[in-house]
Amino acid sequence: MASQDLASGQSWHDNVAGWIKAKEEATADTQRFTRTLKRQRSDDDVSSALVSVLNRVNIEAEGDVKVKLEEEDSKVPCDSLDYSKLVYPKTLIRRKNRAGPFAEQFMTPALFASILDRHNRRYKFTINQYHCAWEYAVEKEWPRGKLDMKNFNDSYSTWDEVSRQDQLDKEKLMIMTSIQDKDILTFDDRLKRSQNNFEKKYKRFVERGDMQQAAILSNRLANKFRRLGRELDSEIVARPASKRVKLDH
């Protein structure tokens, strides 16, 4: 009995020691990533550094400890694109609210995804690729000179230079990962939503008896899909996209 208790106690201590070791390794990954933010400027290192910070510690029922990527994280297809060759917005600073955190100065991730599609039509991005492209853009084009630093400087005016730089790196990391919490649609999903909006407006014109405006809207929808090289399946488009409605003067 004593030997069994001793073995059980030893097993418990081994499990605790394993958990502590895994926790320390995960913490070390996070610390390494924070340090990397200060020195990394290489295009190829951005995605791998971001993935490493997403590591989670999983303790299974029998006490085994494993450090692994969560299922959703493992699906990030960052390696399938050369993000340095994409065309990005000229500036990520678009919003007028300069009093709040830095994230309030950046364009919304949804707008970023839309612009990325418009400038890179040869690609059909997945949601995770939008995430990676946003993270790359913030890391590569971190426009410190274009940011309004007044609020930040006032808030941390009593901090030493090293601490202020660490806080600035944290702000940057929060912006890089903020897109993961947003509801981003793929290009096809946005196109479908646009079609639905066209069709709703079309039906309202028909209900009011304004067939001229309904026809104009129908042509606009058809022309939009034609420019994008997409097939349109809609009951409101009954004429070739090249024909235009002749307006009454």
N, C-alpha and C positions, 0 to 999 in steps of 0.2 A: 504493500500500500504506500509506504513511504517513497519507494522508488517510482511508483506511478505519479505521486504528487510532485516529486522532483522533476520527472520528465514533463509533466503538464506545465509546471512553472517555467521550465526552461523553454518550452514551446511558446508560451505566452510572451516571455522576454524576447525571444527571437522575432516574433511577429511585431512587437512594439519597436524593436530595433530596426526591423525592415521598414516599418512605416516611417520612422523618423528619418532614415536614410533617404527614402524616396521623397519625403517632404523637403529635405535639404537640397536634393538634386533639382526639384522643381523650382525652389526658391533661387538656387544658383542660376538656373536658366533665365529667370526673370531679371536677375541682377546683371547677367551677361548681356541680355538684350538692351537694358537701359544704358550700359556702357557702350554698346555697339552703336546706339543712336548718335552718340557724340562723334564717332569716328568713321562710321560706314558711309560711303558715298558711292560704292560700287552698285551698279544696277542689279547684278545677279544675287546680291546678298539680302536684298530687301525682303523678298517673299520668305526665304528660309528663316530669317530672323523673326519675322512675324509668326510663322508657324510654330517655332520653338516656344514662344511665350504662351501659346495656347495649350501646352501640355497639361494634362490632368493626372492626378494620382487616384487610381482605382484600387480599392481594397476588396478582394473577393471574399465570399462567405467562409472559405476555409482558412483565411488569414494570409493568403498569398498577396504580395504587393506588386503591382505593375504600373509603370508610367507609360502612358500611351496617348495618342491623339484621340479625341472624341470622334465619333462616327462622322459627324458633319464636317469637322475640320479635315479629315482624311480625304474628303472629296474635292478639296480645293484644287482646280486644274491649273495652277499657276505656271507649271512647267511647259504647258502647251502653247504659250504665247511669248513672244519677245516684246515685253512691255516698253522697251526703249524705242521701238519702231512705230509705236502708235502715235497718232496726232491728238494732242491734248488741248483743252481750252487755253487761250493765251494767258489768262490769269484765273486763279481759283478764288480770288477776292471779289465778291460780287454783292454782298449784302451791306445794307446801310447801317445796321445796328452795330456801331463801333464801341458801345459802352459796356457790352457784356463780354463773355469769354471769347477766346479766339474763334471757337466753332461758329459763333454768331456772325463772323465776318466772312466766312467761306460760303461759296455757293452751296445750295442743297445737294446732297448726293444724287437725288432724283434728276435734277437738272444736269449734273455732271454726266450721268449715264446717258441722258438724251443727247448731249453734245458729243459724247464719245461715239455713239452710233452714227451721228450725222457726219462726223469727220473720218470715220473708219468703216465705210459701208461694206468693205470686203469681208469683214468679220461678223460673225453671229455670236455675240457674247452670252455667256451664262451668267447667272447671278453672282457666282463666286468669282468670275473673271472681272465683273464690275468692281467687286470688293478689292481684288488685287490691283486693278488699274488705279483705283482711288488711293489706295495705300502707296502705290508707287509714285503717283503724282504729288501727293503731299510730301513724301520723303524727298523726292528729286527736286521738286520746285517749291520747297518751303520758303515762301516769299517774305522773309522776316522784314525786309525793307519796305514792303507794302502793307504790313500789318500795323494797326494802331496799337502801339505798345504802351500808351499812357496809363490805361487802367491796370495793366500788368505791373508796370514800374511803380505805380503808386501803392499797389497792394503788397509788393515785396521790397519796398524801398529800404527796409531795415535788415534785409537778409544779406549775407555775404555773397560774393560773385559765384562761388561754386554751388551754393544752395539755390540761387536764382536760376542758374543754368540747368540744374537738375529738375527744378519745377517747370522750366520752359520745355524740357524734353518730355516731361509727363503730359503737359498740355498738347504737345505735338502727337504723342502716342494716342491720347484720347481722341484727337481729331482723325487720326489714321484708322482707328478701329470703330469710329462712330457710325460708319456706313453699315456695319453689321446689324445695327438695331433699327435700320430704316426699311420701309416697305418699298423695295426696288422692283420694278417690272422689267421684263425683257423687252426687246424691240417688238417682237410679235405680239406680246400682250398689250403693249401700248398702242400698237396699230389696231388691234381688235377693239380696244376701248375707244379709240378715235372713230372707228367705223360705227360703233354703237351710238356715239354721240351724234354723228352725222344722221343716222337713221331716225333718231328721236326728233331732231330738228326738222327733218324732211316730213315726218308724219304730222308735226304741228302745223307746218305750212299747208299741207294737204287738207287738214281738218278746217283750217281757216279759209280754204279755197284759193290760196295764193299759189297757183300752179307754176307761175314764172319763177318765183324764188325757190320752189321745190325742185324745179328742173336745174336751176343754177347750182344748187347744193348737190344734186345728183352728179352733175358734171365735175364738180370740184372733187368729190370723193373718188370718182373714176380716174381722174387725172392724177390724183395723189398716188393711187396704187400703181398707175402706169409709170410714173416717174421713178418709183421705188422698185420697179420690175417685179411686182407681186400680183398674183391673181386675186381678183375680187369676186366674191360670191355674195351678192346682195340683191335683194328684190327691188331696191329703189333705183338701180342702174339698169336701164333698158335700152340704152343707145351706146354707140361706140364712144370711147373716151375722147377721140380726136374732135368730135363735133361739139361746137359751142352753141349755147342758146343765144338767139338773136334778140337783143333787148328792144323793147318798144320805146320810141322817143316821143 
